[in-house]
């Protein structure tokens, strides 16, 4: 849909399974009941939000918006889908309802949302969806499906980024452990948004333009037995000036030099020959990007010396090896010892930069592992993280909800004995107020028709449900959070969907803008979410009006 509200081309959702039938049955039963009662065209407003940050933290990264917009842009029930709905609903349902389903789309729906990649907080609407109630109900389940996991895994990735620090490379290696193909593809995309630098997932690399990384497995190393298996031994020099006819012999010569080098004596004596062969073969295939997995047999007694022999042979021919990967053992200790070995070689043989080669670590790494490594001290430059990242092992789901807040211009409220489940009624505007140091101080919700907060103006911010929690804020900057991404027939300007790289960039900027105490892993300071004084009064007025009055006998 363009700025004038006319239909425009959008790509379909990434997963072809995302269709109008990817919903709960009760959405269609409600749609029929609305239609039967003549309520299906009534204008409704729903908020999509969550009640608690995941992983025991105090922030969430919002993701999945683009997929939602793609979904509604292509929302149309096919004839075979309508036939299926007819078959599963009771036979008493009137034929006219299925004629109605044939004609519906999202041309009269409006979607307002926070920018994808933003840090977001409980109770604040991530999305506000307005439109005919029957149609908007059909969007509830797919929207939650597209937002909940995307935001959860983006947050998980961002938390790993915060703990690892900006200087480390983070590589997503989770495809083999992800919850099915879509879990794998989605995880790669949203881990990238959350701050990861690359993925091993080739399909995601092609689909989203995410940088790809990968070397070889233990199977490759153990598949070799000896140097006789290498048939083609020649390797041209990097600049093409000549060809080394026997790279294998050059590697063996370097291993012999390492074994007799004074600074390395006592570190190793005899290495695994099949491992040396595998490394040599891999270097012949990828001389400009040689990175080896060094823990198939023994890291310090075999893997590191064998790698260094191959790397030094490549250096003779003008190539620069990339480094090593550690996939088991004491990662802190082994990375430190490997770095010492590299630096000793640089000093012994005068090979500039050899001591700074990349050390990558994997092996069921999670937030706690990164934190522990930081406290111990280590020499790891890059982390390959899979299972704990893509499965969000520490928390299964975000828990986003989709609640009716207004219908036919009448505010609605959901009440509960659990105060955290009481919804905040009416169509709202949301703002982020920044303090003098540039950090966000508080998010505030106001009624749609209230005047927006102004820079330098003293604003009373109130907790939605706790009367004693309130504070005045004089913002140095005010940011309106909800932007129009699907204008329907409103004629409003539509925000463009940014490319993935820009969403990732926004996420990194948002983390930089957050106060460190909100980001810390242990006992983070809660970020404040508030309502205006006027909205606070209205919430409690509506609450009293809607709550049944008890009678004592």
N, C-alpha and C positions, 0 to 999 in steps of 0.2 A: 504494500500500500504506500503510495507516495504522499507528498505533503498535502495534496488536495483530496486525499482520502480515496483515490481510485486504486484498484487492484494493480499490483506490480509483481514482477517475477522475484521469487525467493527460492533458493535451493531447498530441496526437501530435507527433512531431518537426516542426520548422519546415519542413523539406524533405520532401515526400511520397516522394521517392526513398529515404529512409532506412527500409529494411525489412530483415527477416531475410536477404534475398538480397543485400543490400549487404555482401558479404563475399567472401573469397577461396575458391576452390573447395576448397582443401585443408582448410578448416574442416569442410566437409561430408564429405570423404573420411575425415578423422580421426574425425568423429562416428560414421560407419558402422563404422570399425575398432574404436572403443571399444565400440559397441553389440554388434558381432559377438563381441568378446572378453568381453562381460559386465562391462566396466569403466565403462560410461557413467554410472552413478549414483555412482561414487566421488567423495568430497568433495575438491575441489581448491581451492587458494588461488593466485591470480595477482596479481602487482604490475604496475601500469602506471606507468612512470617514463621518464625520459630520462637520457642520459649526459653531455650537454654543453650549456651555455647557448648560445642563438643570438646571432648578430650580434657575436661576439667579446666579449660582455658577461659579467656575473657574476650575473645574475638572469633569471628567466622569470616571466611572469604566467600563472597557471593559469586556463584558460577552457574551456568546452564541457561542463561537468558537467551542467547542466540538460538539454541535449539528450540526453546519455547516459541520464539517468533517464527522460526521456520515451520513449526508445527501448525500454528494458526494460519499462516499464509497459505498453507496447502490443505487446510481442513476442508474436507468434502467426503461425505459418505458415498461409497461405491454401491452399485446395485446389489452386488453379492453380499456386501456387508449389511445392507438393509434387510436382505432376505434372511441373513443369520439372526439379526435382532428380532425379526418377526417370529422366527422359529423358537427362540428361547423365552420370549415374553408370553404371558398367558394368551390363549386363543381368543379371549374376550376383548383384547385390545382392538380398538377401532382402526379400520383401514386408513382413515384420514391422517392418523399419526405418522404412518410410514410415508405418506405423501409429503407431510411436513418435513420429515427427516431428509428427503431427497433435495429439498430446497435450501437447507441451512448451510451457512458458511460463517466466517468471522468478520464479514465486512461491516457489521454494526457493533463490533467489540472494540474497546479501547484498552490498551495496556500501558501502564506507567511503571517504571522500574528504576531501581538504583543501578548505577553503572556496573557492568560485570567486572569482576576483579576487585571490587571495593571491600574494605573491611566493614562488616555489618554486625548488628547486635540484637539481642532478644527484643521482641515486641514490635520493633520497627518494621513496617511492611517492606519486604523486598520487592514485591510487585503489588500493584493495585489493578484489578481487572474489572471492567465495567461492561455491561451489555445485557441482552435479553437473558433472563435468568436460566432458562432451559439450556441455552447454548453454553453459557459460562459454567454451569454445573458440569457439562461434558468436558470442560477443560481442566477441571480440578485435579483429577487423578494423574493424567499425563504431565501436567505442570509440576506437580509434587514429585513425580518420578524423575523428571528431568532436572529438577533443582536440588533435591535432597542429596543424592549421591555426588553430584557435581560439586556442590558446596562443601560437602564433607571431605572429599578427597583433596580438593584445592586447599582446604584448611589444614589437612594433615600434611600436605606438601609444604605449605608455608611454615608450619611449626618446625619441620625438619630443617628448612632453610634458616630460620631464626637461630636454632641451636647450632647448626653447622657453621654459620657465619658467612659473610659475603665472599670471602676469598676462596672457598672450597667449591669444587664442581660437584653437582648432584646429578646422578644418572638414574633414571627409572628403569628397573629391570624386572617388572612385575608380571609380564604377560602370562607366563606359565602358571602363575598362582592366582590369577585374577578370576573373578566369578563369571566365567564364560567369555565368549568373544566380545560382547558389548562392554562388559566390565573391563576387559583389557584395553579396548580402544578408548573408552571414556576415561579410564585412569590415566593413560598416556597424555591425553589432551589436558585434563584438569591438573595433573601434576606439573605440567609445563606452566600453566597459568600460575600455580602456587609457588613457582620459583625454581623448579628443576631445569637443568640445562640441556638435557638430551634424553633420549629413550632408546631402548634396544628394539622396540616394536616397529618393524618395517612398515606394516600397514598404516600405523599412525603417522609415521614419518612422511609417507606419501600423501596421506589424506590431509594432514594439517601443516605440513612443512616444518615439523619438529626435527631438530638435528638428531642424527642417529649415531650411536656408539656401540661397539662390540668387538671382541677379539676372538678367542677360541675357548673350547671347553677342556675339561680333563680328558674327555674321550679322545680328542685330537692328539694330546700328548701321549696317552697310553696306547694309541693305535700304531705307533712306531716302535721298532725293535733295534734298528741300527742304521748306520750311514749308508749301507749298501742299497737301502730303499730309495735313496735320492738319486734319480737318474739324470736329471738336468741340473748340473752344478754351476753353470755359468751365470754371472750377474754383471750387467754393464755398470760402469761407474755412473754416479748420479748425473754428472754433466755430459755423459756420453762419450767422453774422451778415449776410453778403452774398455775392454771387457775382461773381468776376472774369470778365468776359465774354470777355476776350482774354488768356489766359495767355501765348500765344506772343509778343505784343507786350511783355508785362511782362518776359519772358526776354530779348528783344532789347534792351530798354532797359537791363537790368542788364549785358549784355555790353558795350554802349557805355560804360557807366560804368567798367567794369573796364579797358577799353582806354585810358581817359583818366586813370585813377587814378595819382597821383604815385608811390605806393609800389610800383606794379606795372609802371611804364614799362620798356620794354626786354625784358620777359619774353616778350611775344607781341604780334603786331599783328593778324593776320587768322586766324580759326579756321576749321575745316572746317564748312561750313553743314549738310551732311547729318548729321554727328555731332550738332550742336546740335539739329537736328530730332528725331533719335532720342531724345536725352536728354529733350527737352521732351515728346515723346509718352509716354515711359515714366513721367515724373513725373506726367502727367495720369492715367495708369492707376494709379500707386502713389504718391500724394503723401505718404503717411505713412511710407513705407519706401523712399524713393528712394536707391538705391545703384547707381553707374554704373561700367561697365568703360571705362577711359579711354585704352587704348593701341591702339585700332584704327588711328589715323593718327599722331599725335605727342602724347606725353603732356603735355609742358610747354607746347608752343606751341598745342595745340588741346584735348586731352582735359580737362585741369585747368581752363582758363578756361571752357570750355563747361559743364562740370559746375558750377562755381561760379556762373555766371550763372543756371542753373536752380535751384540750391540757394538763392540769394539771393531769387529770385522766390517760391519756396515759403515762405521765411522771412517775406516780406511778408504772406503769407496765413495765418501762424500754424503752418506745418508746419516740421519739423526734418529735413533730409536726413540719411541714415545715413552716407554716405561713398563711397569709391571702391574699385575693385579694379584692381590692376596685374597683368598677366599676361605681361609680357615685359620685357626690358631689365635694366639695373642696378638691382635692387630696392632696395638700400641707398641709392644716390644719389637715385633717383626718389622714394622715400618721404620722404627728408629735404627735398628740394626742394618736394614737394607740401605737406608740413607748413609750411614757410616761407611758401608761398603762402597757405595757409589762415589762418595767423596774421597775415599782412600785411593780409588782408581784414578779419579781426576788428578789427584796430587802425584800419584806414582807415574802416570803415563802422560800427564799434561794434556788431557782431553778436555777442552773447555766446555763447561756446561753439563758434564756428565753427572756431577753430584746433584743436579737439580731435576733430574728426570722424574716424571710423574709416577707417584705411587697411588694406585687405586685399591680400595678395599671394598669387599662385599661380605656376604655370609649373615643373613637374617639381621641386618642392621635396623635399628629403630631409634626413636628419640632418646631413649635411655642410653643406648650404646654410644650415640654421638656425645651426649653429655658426659658419660664416663670417660670416653677417650679424651675429651677436652680437659677434664680434670687430671688425668694421668699424664698427659703430654703425648704427642704422637707426631708422625711425619707423613700422614696421609693427605694427599692433595685432592682426591676425588672419592666419592662414595657411591657405590652401586646399591640401590635399595629396592627391594621387591615386595615380598609378602606383607610385611607390616604396613607398607605404604598403600598399596593398591586395594588391599582388603579392608583397610581402616580397622586393623585388628584390635585397637584399643577402644573402639566404639563402633557399634554396628550401623547406626543410622543417625541422621541429624534430627529428625522429628519435626520437620516443617508441617504447617497446617494451612488450611484455606478456609477462611471464615467469612460469612455474610456480615457486612457492617452497615449496609443501607439498601433499602428497596423502595422504589417509587418516591425517592427523596426523603424517606422516613428512616432515621437511624435505627439499627438493630443491635442488640447486645446478647452475648451468650454468657449465662451465669453458671457458676460452679461453686461447690463447697471448697474446692481447691482454688485459692485466689489467683494462682499463677495461670489458671485456665480461663479466667474471665477475659473476654475479648474487649477491645477498645473500639467503641462504635463510631459510625459516621465516616463519610469521605474525608480524608485527612491530607494535610501537607506535612512533609518531614524536612527538618533542617539539621545541619551539623554546625555547631558553634565552636569556633577556634579561639584559643587564648593567646596571650601576648608572646609566648614562646613558639607559637606555630603548631602546637599539638591540639588535636580535637579535645574539647572539654566535656561535651554532652550532646546527645541527639535529642531533639525536641519535636513532638507531634503537636500540630495545631488543627483546629477546624478549618475546612477548606476556605471559608470566607473571612477568616481572621487575617489581620495585617501581618505580613511576614516580619520576623525579627530583623532588627537593623543593627549595623555595626555601630558600636559605641553606646547603644541603648541598653538600659538596665532591664533585664528580663527575668521574671520569676519562673523558675523551672520546678515542676512538682513531680514527685513519684506518682504514677497513675493510681496506686491503691493505698499507699501508706501516707497518712495525713502529716506525720511529723517529718518526713523526708522532703525537704525543699531547699532551694538555694537560689540566690540571685547571680546572674551571669551577665557580664558586659563583654560581648564578643568583639574580637578584633577582625574576625572574618566570618561570614555566614555562607554556607553552601546548601542550596536546595537539593535534596537527594533524589526525588522521584522525577524522572524524565519520561517524555512520551515516546514510546517505541512502536506503537501501533495505534494510529489516531482514529480508526473507524471512520465514522461520518462527521467527526467533529471539525475537520478542516485544520487541525493543529499541525504544526511542523513536526515531522518525525525525526527522531535522533537516528543517526546512522549507526549501524552495527560495526564496531571497530574490528580490525583483524586480530588474530590470536596474539600476535606479538605486542600489540598495544594493550590488550587486556592483561597480559603478563606484566608489562611495564607499569600499568596502573597498580597492580597488586604489590609490586616491589616499592612503588612510591608510597602506597598506603602503609606498608609496614614501617617504612622510614619515618612517616609522620606520626606514628603511634608513640605514646609515652612508653619508655622501656618497662615500667612497672606493670603496664597492661599486657605486655608481651611475655614477661618472664614465665618460665615453666612452673616454678614453685610459688604457690600462694599469690597469683597475680591480682592486682588491684582491679575490682569491678569497674567497668566503664558505665557511666551514668546514662540512662535512658529516661526521658521525662515527657510530660505533657504541659501545655500552657495552663495557666490558671483558669482560663475560660473553659477549656476542654475538660479539665479536672472536675470542675463544677458540673458540667453537663453529664459526664460519665456517672457520677454519683447520684444525680437527679434521676437519670434513666434507670440506674440500678435499683433505686428505691421504688420506682414506679412499676418495674417489671417483676420484682421479687414478691412472691406470695407472702401475705401477712399471716403469721401464725395466730392461733387462738388457744389460750390456756383454759383448761377445763377445771 
